[in-house]
Amino acid sequence: MNSADLIEAPDLTPFERILLAAHDLFYRDGIRATGIDRVIAESSVAKKTFYRAFPSKDDLIVAFLEYRHQNWMMWFNEALERHGANLQALVPALAEWFESEAYRGCAFINSVVEVGGTHADAVDIARRHKRDMADAIRKLLPAASRTAKADAQALAMAVDGAIIAAQFEDSPAVALKSLARIVRAMST
């Protein structure tokens, strides 16, 4: 079930409906391109209800990024587990995401590009997200490795490159093939 289906669920609070609508709109169309009136319309709440839940668009951006972080990290860890919980799991896990119809790149990279110069909280959340992603990758590496932290950071950087490449290539296969090459090199 996608967020659009959840927005219509009768048991959601107005806060949840607003957050889910903002999540889908911000991720799909961008933060700057999505106005508050559109979020209000998509979430089927009154303007007064919206502003009680989120006094400003900046508050909504923070809530969106926190929500996205929690959900993406949960998915990422589960996907790594599904694919073997080792370094080789990285490529098939990302393939799931890259090949999904809703894929629009990294919400955190996209957000920093859009609002990073004017929204310090967005940058802080994005940094935390990238640290947490590197930590998840670190868990795939041998525990006894003296270079595991640096290796995980390098792999996280390669993942970010693959995320960006998957956005503009005709197929995510090119990005995944390059990432697989790096994973193989790091595995030897």
Buried (B, 14 or more C-beta within 10 A) or exposed (E): EEBEEBBEEEEBEBBBBBBBBBBBBBBEEBBEEBEBEBBBEBBEBEEEBBBEBBEEBBEBBBBBBBBBBEEBBEEBBEBBEEBEEBBBBBBBBBBBBBEEEEBEBBBBBBBBBBBBEEBEBBBEBBEBBBEBBBBBBBEBBEEEEEEBEEBBBBBBEBBBBBBBBBBEBEEBEBBBEBBBEBBEEBEE
